[in-house]
Amino acid sequence: MATATKIPHLSPREREIAGPASQQGRLDPSREAKDRLIVALDFPTAEAAMALVDQLQGTCRWFKVGMELYYAAGNSVIETLRQRGLNVFLDLKLHDIPNTVAGAVRSVTSAGASLLTIHAGGGERMMRAAAEAASVPGAPRLLAVTVLTSLDAPELAAVGVPDPPATQVLRLARLAQAAGIDGLVCSAEEVAAARELMGPAALLVTPGIRPAGTGANDQSRMATPAQAIARGASMLVVGRPITQAADPAQAAAAILAEIATPAS
Ligand code: C5P
């Protein structure tokens, strides 16, 4: 039976991002688990998103603002979350020519997000330009999205990548590393290999999380919270298993308990 001591510890940089509780090195596993769960606010309005946040206040401290919510609500929803003392993962998956992505990074730098995604598929020069733009004080830490967790091997082959998803993830991870980006988004199927490649300081964020007994929705490369943590994920992104649950706070609490004690 695995114990909380098997959870990989946060790196100093992850502690810096995760906030004071972790910086103080507290051993309370439920507090540490809170720094490892990001709830995806995939909602069409700030009102709907904040209604869910109200239910999770006190249980969760990280929230993901993705394209759906950001395009609808803009920076104000980030400010609202920050005013409540919550941390924001801004998942815009930027993917354009280097100059445009660098400009986009500069445009969102002051919004107050702690993490921001770019697509590794944009190439090393694009990622390097983004990293330079994010090298100013107060800018979010960048995460390179590798292969979407919704894609399976045949779909990847259909867009011209005949290699297995894991091969492509590691290829993109090396490019990200070369560009100076040590944070990745990848599925739990590749997170162990990514951890080996990137080392203990890398921030590896894993979506495609499905607690036992919950539906796949449109995800393909999935794992339970315990599996993802045991394989080396730093943080988990969970959307519908929490947001669509009959009792979101209870669903989040169950995931936090699994993160804290990932029995294998
Ligand atoms: O509802 P569900 O748990 O599937 O939500 C997963 C979230 O993680 C979504 O907001 C999706 O945009 C995001 N994501 C993902 N796969 C990636 C990167 C981000 O599913 N590779």
Residues whose N, C-alpha, C, O or C-beta is under 5 A from the ligand:
A	BS01	C5P	A40 D42 G66 V147 L148 T149 S150 V185 P207 G208 I209 Q219 V237 V238 G239 R240 P241
